[in-house]
Amino acid sequence: MGFVSALFDRIFGGRSRALTLARSAELRGDLRRAEVLFDRAGRPDEAGRVRKARALALIATTVGVPVTDANRQALIDAGAELESLGEFTRAAEAYALARDVDAQAGALARAGEIERLDELLETTQAQDHASRARRSAHAEFDRLVTDGRRRDAVAIARASHDESLRARGRALYERRVKPGAPVTAVVLGQRMRLVFGDRVVLGRSPGGAGADGSSEGTIAVPSAALSRRHLAVARLADEFWVKDLGSHNGTQLGGHPLAADTSVGSGIELRLGGEVSLTLRPTDDLPGALAIVVAGSSRYVAPLGLARLGIGAWRLECVGLPGVEDWVELVTDDGSPAFVGGLRVADRVALLTGDAIGTDAGGGVAIRFEE
């Protein structure tokens, strides 16, 4: 009998006592202890039945529950246990829950479940194909982003059925340099607040695109003296012009109401709503741009149309549908390429906040857009 068996018999009163304890343990739901006791009682058939019950109980409690690393291994062990008991179909269920396709296929083959095996293999092939397609779409998205073709990357993401790729597209789109709102940029070492658009509107809450579909830059001035859309600045025939937009408290020039479109000339001093000072003056911050200074301290640079950077023929253009699907793009089609992170990018780069763009692969930054 052996020392261990003899000791067991002395403690538990022999096989008869072990059998009684095993049934009691099973009734309490302590299946692991019941299995050991049935083995000690010389009842391998009952021990096998309990092992099967334990494995099936694990399957039942795992259905519909997220599979973790811990219960995945437990399911694989349960499948192996069921296979050792000849329960191949039930073993396949355990392997399916554990997402162990190879083991599941093996169990179905041993169970003679040919139709289910064929279905599994077809499903697996389809999933592999879909997985490869997803990986390819993500790789193409990354390539387009790195190349500077961010608008194309967003278009691919929006057309995808892969929610993770769609989410990446939404996050990328939110990072775009928006034509309307002011953005901080460092151009050739000079930090400035750029406002893009065919015209710039100032007011308490100046809004988005113009009524004629033209792009608008906006500067919000938090003063109750101003109307929501108070004043606009635009470029007409290579000159800058300013116009009051029918504001409630008006715009004053030299103490008199600004009643008509007025040329900025070499510079002009205005007062918005009788309270907020506004200075407009051509500036060489960017070639052909206008400096807008609000309340003597908040300074903006407005290209008012095409924004030339003074770096070869590099320029910034507003593209897309104003106020709906609009981007700012860097255009470098003058033969002077642009580089991001040491890599050459496309001749048109849809800009993102955080972009640092240089004129060579050496890493020097010519223009940077701050987050």
Secondary structure as the mmCIF struct_conf table of DSSP 4:
data_model
#
loop_
_struct_conf.conf_type_id
_struct_conf.id
_struct_conf.beg_label_comp_id
_struct_conf.beg_label_asym_id
_struct_conf.beg_label_seq_id
_struct_conf.end_label_comp_id
_struct_conf.end_label_asym_id
_struct_conf.end_label_seq_id
HELX_RH_AL_P HELX_RH_AL_P1 PHE A 3 PHE A 12
TURN_TY1_P TURN_TY1_P1 GLY A 13 GLY A 13
HELX_RH_AL_P HELX_RH_AL_P2 GLY A 14 ARG A 28
TURN_TY1_P TURN_TY1_P2 GLY A 29 GLY A 29
HELX_RH_AL_P HELX_RH_AL_P3 LEU A 31 ARG A 40
TURN_TY1_P TURN_TY1_P3 ALA A 41 GLY A 42
HELX_RH_AL_P HELX_RH_AL_P4 PRO A 44 THR A 62
TURN_TY1_P TURN_TY1_P4 VAL A 63 GLY A 64
BEND BEND1 VAL A 65 VAL A 65
HELX_LH_PP_P HELX_LH_PP_P1 PRO A 66 THR A 68
HELX_RH_AL_P HELX_RH_AL_P5 ASP A 69 SER A 84
TURN_TY1_P TURN_TY1_P5 LEU A 85 GLY A 86
HELX_RH_AL_P HELX_RH_AL_P6 PHE A 88 LEU A 97
TURN_TY1_P TURN_TY1_P6 ALA A 98 ARG A 99
HELX_RH_AL_P HELX_RH_AL_P7 VAL A 101 ALA A 111
TURN_TY1_P TURN_TY1_P7 GLY A 112 GLY A 112
HELX_RH_AL_P HELX_RH_AL_P8 ILE A 114 ASP A 147
TURN_TY1_P TURN_TY1_P8 GLY A 148 GLY A 148
HELX_RH_AL_P HELX_RH_AL_P9 ARG A 150 ALA A 159
BEND BEND2 HIS A 161 HIS A 161
HELX_RH_AL_P HELX_RH_AL_P10 GLU A 163 GLU A 174
TURN_TY1_P TURN_TY1_P9 ARG A 175 ARG A 175
STRN STRN1 ARG A 176 ARG A 176
BEND BEND3 PRO A 179 ALA A 181
STRN STRN2 VAL A 183 VAL A 187
TURN_TY1_P TURN_TY1_P10 LEU A 188 GLY A 189
STRN STRN3 GLN A 190 LEU A 194
BEND BEND4 GLY A 197 ASP A 198
STRN STRN4 ARG A 199 GLY A 203
BEND BEND5 ARG A 204 SER A 205
BEND BEND6 GLY A 208 ALA A 209
TURN_TY1_P TURN_TY1_P11 ALA A 211 ASP A 212
BEND BEND7 GLY A 213 GLY A 213
STRN STRN5 GLU A 216 ALA A 220
TURN_TY1_P TURN_TY1_P12 ALA A 224 ALA A 225
BEND BEND8 LEU A 226 LEU A 226
BEND BEND9 ARG A 228 ARG A 229
STRN STRN6 LEU A 231 LEU A 236
TURN_TY1_P TURN_TY1_P13 ALA A 237 ASP A 238
STRN STRN7 GLU A 239 ASP A 244
BEND BEND10 GLY A 246 GLY A 246
BEND BEND11 HIS A 248 ASN A 249
STRN STRN8 THR A 251 LEU A 253
TURN_TY1_P TURN_TY1_P14 GLY A 254 GLY A 255
STRN STRN9 HIS A 256 PRO A 257
BEND BEND12 ALA A 260 ALA A 260
STRN STRN10 THR A 262 SER A 263
TURN_TY1_P TURN_TY1_P15 GLY A 265 SER A 266
STRN STRN11 ILE A 268 LEU A 272
TURN_TY1_P TURN_TY1_P16 GLY A 273 GLU A 275
STRN STRN12 VAL A 276 THR A 283
BEND BEND13 ASP A 284 LEU A 286
TURN_TY1_P TURN_TY1_P17 PRO A 287 GLY A 288
STRN STRN13 ALA A 289 VAL A 294
TURN_TY1_P TURN_TY1_P18 ALA A 295 SER A 297
STRN STRN14 SER A 298 ALA A 302
BEND BEND14 GLY A 305 LEU A 306
STRN STRN15 ALA A 307 ARG A 308
BEND BEND15 GLY A 310 ILE A 311
TURN_TY1_P TURN_TY1_P19 GLY A 312 ALA A 313
STRN STRN16 ARG A 315 LEU A 321
TURN_TY1_P TURN_TY1_P20 PRO A 322 VAL A 324
STRN STRN17 GLU A 325 VAL A 331
TURN_TY1_P TURN_TY1_P21 ASP A 333 ASP A 334
BEND BEND16 GLY A 335 GLY A 335
STRN STRN18 PHE A 339 VAL A 340
TURN_TY1_P TURN_TY1_P22 GLY A 341 GLY A 342
STRN STRN19 LEU A 343 ARG A 344
BEND BEND17 ASP A 347 ASP A 347
STRN STRN20 ARG A 348 ALA A 350
STRN STRN21 LEU A 352 LEU A 352
TURN_TY1_P TURN_TY1_P23 THR A 353 GLY A 354
STRN STRN22 ALA A 356 GLY A 358
BEND BEND18 THR A 359 ASP A 360
TURN_TY1_P TURN_TY1_P24 ALA A 361 GLY A 362
BEND BEND19 ALA A 366 ALA A 366
STRN STRN23 ILE A 367 PHE A 369
#
